[in-house]
């Protein structure tokens, strides 16, 4: 209605006056940081989803074309496929926002805060949805291949070294993502929350 449109225009005018009058908030700087972050997340998700789908397809092809394969190898490869699909699901889920925009700056900031918080939680929990499922599949399929070749479930020295390398790689991936959550996401999230608080005070 006309009245609602006038109220919306007044709200826009009020919010723009607040952002222009408060130089400490550095609205433009915060907006640019969020924009750069969202672009980085977009490219990250595209790369991760593409890689996960490619791996899932390759492993599926291997399952369908390998004549003889032990149950443990099947199980490990099945877990890898499931883990890849779960990674895609988690990445897409993290971008889903349940808040509705009412066309005001405040609502837009609330959406960005939710988005940033989702990404922070995603990285902080990477061990459960990314590292553990993939590594479990890798370990089981590797052990299964070893059993298919030797008839033994006891890993040899080479396989133990491989498992140790996987563990080190997992720890490094975990550290990188926790660091990204604290060093890259948290400063942007704090800046956006400060901007939101400034609007609340007015």
Backbone torsions as a table, in degrees:
resi	resn	phi	psi	omega
1	UNK	NA	168.1	-179.4
2	UNK	-64.3	-39.1	-179.8
3	UNK	-63.6	-43.7	179.2
4	UNK	-64.6	-37.9	178.5
5	UNK	-65.7	-40.6	177.6
6	UNK	-64.7	-39.9	178.3
7	UNK	-64.0	-39.9	179.4
8	UNK	-65.6	-41.3	178.5
9	UNK	-63.3	-41.8	178.5
10	UNK	-63.7	-39.2	178.5
11	UNK	-65.0	-43.6	176.9
12	UNK	-58.5	-45.0	-178.1
13	UNK	-63.6	-41.9	179.9
14	UNK	-64.1	-44.6	-178.0
15	UNK	-67.1	-38.7	178.1
16	UNK	-66.9	-36.4	177.0
17	UNK	-64.1	-38.9	179.3
18	UNK	-63.9	-46.3	-178.2
19	UNK	-67.6	-30.5	179.8
20	UNK	-79.0	-32.4	-177.0
21	UNK	-80.1	-24.0	-174.9
22	UNK	-105.1	89.3	-177.8
23	UNK	-66.5	-25.7	-179.0
24	UNK	-65.5	-23.4	-178.5
25	UNK	-75.7	-30.5	-180.0
26	UNK	52.6	60.7	-175.4
27	UNK	-55.9	-45.9	-178.4
28	UNK	-61.8	-39.8	-179.9
29	UNK	-65.1	-42.4	178.5
30	UNK	-63.6	-42.5	179.9
31	UNK	-61.0	-42.0	179.9
32	UNK	-67.3	-38.6	178.0
33	UNK	-62.8	-45.5	179.6
34	UNK	-63.3	-41.0	-179.9
35	UNK	-63.1	-43.9	178.7
36	UNK	-64.9	-39.9	-179.8
37	UNK	-65.1	-45.5	-179.8
38	UNK	-62.5	-36.4	178.0
39	UNK	-67.1	-40.7	178.7
40	UNK	-64.2	-40.2	178.3
41	UNK	-64.6	-39.4	179.2
42	UNK	-60.9	-48.2	-179.8
43	UNK	-68.2	-36.3	176.4
44	UNK	-61.0	-47.9	-178.6
45	UNK	-63.7	-40.5	178.3
46	UNK	-60.4	-44.5	179.6
47	UNK	-66.1	-44.9	-178.2
48	UNK	-67.0	-42.3	-179.1
49	UNK	-67.1	-41.8	177.8
50	UNK	-61.8	-46.1	-179.7
51	UNK	-62.9	-43.4	-179.3
52	UNK	-63.0	-42.7	-179.5
53	UNK	-68.5	-37.9	177.7
54	UNK	-63.8	-45.8	178.9
55	UNK	-61.9	-44.4	179.4
56	UNK	-59.7	-41.8	179.4
57	UNK	-67.5	-41.9	-179.8
58	UNK	-64.7	-43.5	179.9
59	UNK	-67.2	-39.8	177.2
60	UNK	-61.4	-43.7	178.3
61	UNK	-60.5	-40.6	179.1
62	UNK	-63.8	-40.9	178.6
63	UNK	-63.3	-38.0	-176.0
64	UNK	-79.0	-23.8	-174.1
65	UNK	-106.1	-12.1	179.4
66	UNK	-81.2	124.9	-175.5
67	UNK	-67.4	-50.1	-177.2
68	UNK	-122.7	127.7	-179.0
69	UNK	-152.6	130.4	-179.3
70	UNK	-70.4	164.0	-177.3
71	UNK	-62.5	-34.8	-178.8
72	UNK	-70.0	-36.9	176.4
73	UNK	-65.9	-42.2	175.4
74	UNK	-58.9	-45.4	-178.6
75	UNK	-62.5	-47.4	-179.5
76	UNK	-61.2	-44.4	178.9
77	UNK	-66.2	-37.1	176.9
78	UNK	-62.7	-39.6	178.0
79	UNK	-66.0	-39.1	178.5
80	UNK	-61.7	-44.9	178.6
81	UNK	-61.5	-47.1	178.7
82	UNK	-61.7	-39.4	179.8
83	UNK	-64.5	-41.0	179.2
84	UNK	-62.4	-44.3	179.0
85	UNK	-67.3	-35.3	178.4
86	UNK	-67.6	-36.4	176.9
87	UNK	-62.1	-44.7	177.5
88	UNK	-59.6	-43.9	179.6
89	UNK	-60.8	-45.4	-177.6
90	UNK	-66.4	-39.4	178.9
91	UNK	-64.9	-42.1	178.7
92	UNK	-70.0	-37.9	179.8
93	UNK	-63.8	-37.1	-177.7
94	UNK	-65.2	-19.6	-179.0
95	UNK	-92.6	-6.4	-179.0
96	UNK	-79.6	124.3	-179.7
97	UNK	-115.3	127.0	-178.4
98	UNK	-89.0	-12.5	179.8
99	UNK	-72.0	145.9	177.3
100	UNK	-104.1	136.2	178.1
101	UNK	-83.4	134.2	175.8
102	UNK	-105.6	22.4	175.4
103	UNK	72.4	17.4	176.2
104	UNK	-107.2	160.7	179.2
105	UNK	-63.7	-38.8	-179.2
106	UNK	-60.5	-44.6	-179.5
107	UNK	-67.8	-35.1	177.8
108	UNK	-65.7	-39.9	178.1
109	UNK	-65.5	-40.0	177.9
110	UNK	-60.4	-39.4	178.3
111	UNK	-64.6	-41.7	179.2
112	UNK	-66.4	-37.5	177.8
113	UNK	-62.8	-45.6	178.6
114	UNK	-61.7	-42.3	179.4
115	UNK	-62.0	-45.2	179.5
116	UNK	-65.3	-40.7	178.4
117	UNK	-64.4	-38.2	177.3
118	UNK	-62.3	-43.5	-179.4
119	UNK	-67.5	-36.5	177.8
120	UNK	-64.8	-45.9	178.1
121	UNK	-62.5	-37.4	-179.8
122	UNK	-60.7	-47.0	-179.1
123	UNK	-70.4	-36.7	-179.0
124	UNK	-68.7	-24.5	-179.1
125	UNK	-105.4	20.4	-173.5
126	UNK	-62.1	-25.5	-179.9
127	UNK	-63.1	-34.8	-173.8
128	UNK	-83.8	-33.9	-174.5
129	UNK	-106.1	-10.7	-176.5
130	UNK	-123.3	-62.3	-172.0
131	UNK	-67.9	-54.5	-174.3
132	UNK	-59.9	-48.9	-179.3
133	UNK	-62.6	-44.1	-179.5
134	UNK	-64.1	-47.1	-177.4
135	UNK	-67.4	-34.0	176.2
136	UNK	-62.5	-45.1	178.2
137	UNK	-63.8	-41.1	179.9
138	UNK	-63.7	-45.4	-179.1
139	UNK	-63.6	-47.4	-178.2
140	UNK	-66.1	-42.4	179.7
141	UNK	-67.4	-37.6	177.9
142	UNK	-65.3	-43.8	177.9
143	UNK	-65.5	-36.1	177.7
144	UNK	-65.6	-42.5	177.3
145	UNK	-62.8	-40.2	177.7
146	UNK	-61.5	-43.0	178.6
147	UNK	-65.8	-39.4	179.0
148	UNK	-61.2	-32.3	-177.2
149	UNK	-87.0	-36.6	-172.2
150	UNK	-111.2	-19.4	-175.9
151	UNK	81.2	5.0	-178.7
152	UNK	-118.2	143.3	175.1
153	UNK	-91.1	-3.3	-180.0
154	UNK	-83.6	117.7	-179.1
155	UNK	-63.6	145.0	173.6
156	UNK	-87.8	-178.0	-175.8
157	UNK	-61.4	-41.1	-179.9
158	UNK	-62.0	-38.7	-179.8
159	UNK	-71.1	-36.7	176.1
160	UNK	-63.2	-40.0	177.4
161	UNK	-63.8	-40.6	177.8
162	UNK	-63.0	-43.8	177.9
163	UNK	-63.0	-40.2	178.0
164	UNK	-63.4	-39.1	177.5
165	UNK	-64.6	-39.6	177.0
166	UNK	-62.4	-39.3	179.3
167	UNK	-65.4	-43.4	178.8
168	UNK	-64.3	-42.9	178.3
169	UNK	-62.8	-40.5	178.7
170	UNK	-62.3	-43.6	179.1
171	UNK	-63.1	-38.7	-179.9
172	UNK	-67.5	-42.9	177.6
173	UNK	-62.4	-42.0	178.4
174	UNK	-61.5	-45.5	-179.2
175	UNK	-63.5	-43.6	-179.7
176	UNK	-60.1	-42.9	-177.4
177	UNK	-73.7	-37.4	175.3
178	UNK	-64.9	-38.7	178.0
179	UNK	-65.0	-41.5	178.6
180	UNK	-63.4	-38.8	178.7
181	UNK	-61.6	-39.2	-176.6
182	UNK	-85.2	-36.4	-173.4
183	UNK	-93.1	-30.4	-175.4
184	UNK	-105.8	-43.7	-176.5
185	UNK	-83.0	-44.7	-174.8
186	UNK	-57.6	-44.9	178.5
187	UNK	-61.8	-39.9	178.2
188	UNK	-67.4	-42.2	179.2
189	UNK	-61.8	-42.5	179.0
190	UNK	-62.8	-41.6	179.7
191	UNK	-64.0	-41.6	-179.8
192	UNK	-68.6	-39.8	177.9
193	UNK	-64.8	-37.4	177.1
194	UNK	-63.6	-39.6	177.3
195	UNK	-64.2	-41.4	178.8
196	UNK	-64.5	-39.9	179.3
197	UNK	-64.8	-37.2	178.5
198	UNK	-63.9	-38.8	177.5
199	UNK	-67.0	-37.8	-179.8
200	UNK	-63.8	-37.0	-176.8
201	UNK	-69.2	-19.0	178.8
202	UNK	-104.0	NA	NA
